Amino acid sequence: MKTASKVILGIDPGTVIMGYGVVEVIDKKPYAVVIGDVKMAKLANHYVKLQHIFNRVTKLIDEYHPDELAIESPFMGKNAQVAIKLGRAQGAAIAAALQRDIPIFEYAPRKIKMAITGTGTASKEQVAALLQNILKLTELPKNLDATDGLAAALCHYYQTLNPILGDGASKNWSDFVKKNPGRVK
């Protein structure tokens, strides 16, 4: 009999689109449970968007009962206002997890990309394609913010297997393939 050892909720925070994915680990093998996004472009008020993020993450937690939350840290670009809004979106998702006593793990975008693709500079399309291969997804969502949420969850699973993953574990693509033959076909 197979038993679930862990359920991980991954979040790619955003105030226009928030991506999410749930990975269930059964007998040390990850499976995608759900992948989706929350669109908030029509919500004009930033604070209403934060409330929507909090409520939606709470609903995901109540529905899928994750053991842990893996969340992407905000990307620090040139626009400080965007970074502040992303940080608030991340905070709303984190607050929902804290309300349910779920441990939170934060990963930089480059670390997530490194864990999934072997390079921290991979495109969203490259991350999505490898997730499709690794997790045997029959189709990808139209919005790749959803795959970014799923990537955060899978990155966290890989991190629990190998805590140094993403910190220079692979020097280049061929080194990554050599060290991870089961992840690339």
HUPE-V574394 format. One line per field, one symbol per residue. psi: psi as a letter, one per 40 degrees, with the letter a starting at -180 (. if undefined). Layout:
# HUPE-V574394
psi=???
This chain:
# HUPE-V574394
psi=hiihdihhhhhgiiedhhiiihhhhhffhihhdihaihhedehdhddddddddddddddddddefidihhihiihgadhddddddddddddddddddddefhihhhhiddddddddeeheeiidddddddddddefhdiiidhedddddddddddddddddgeehefedhdaddddddefdeeh.
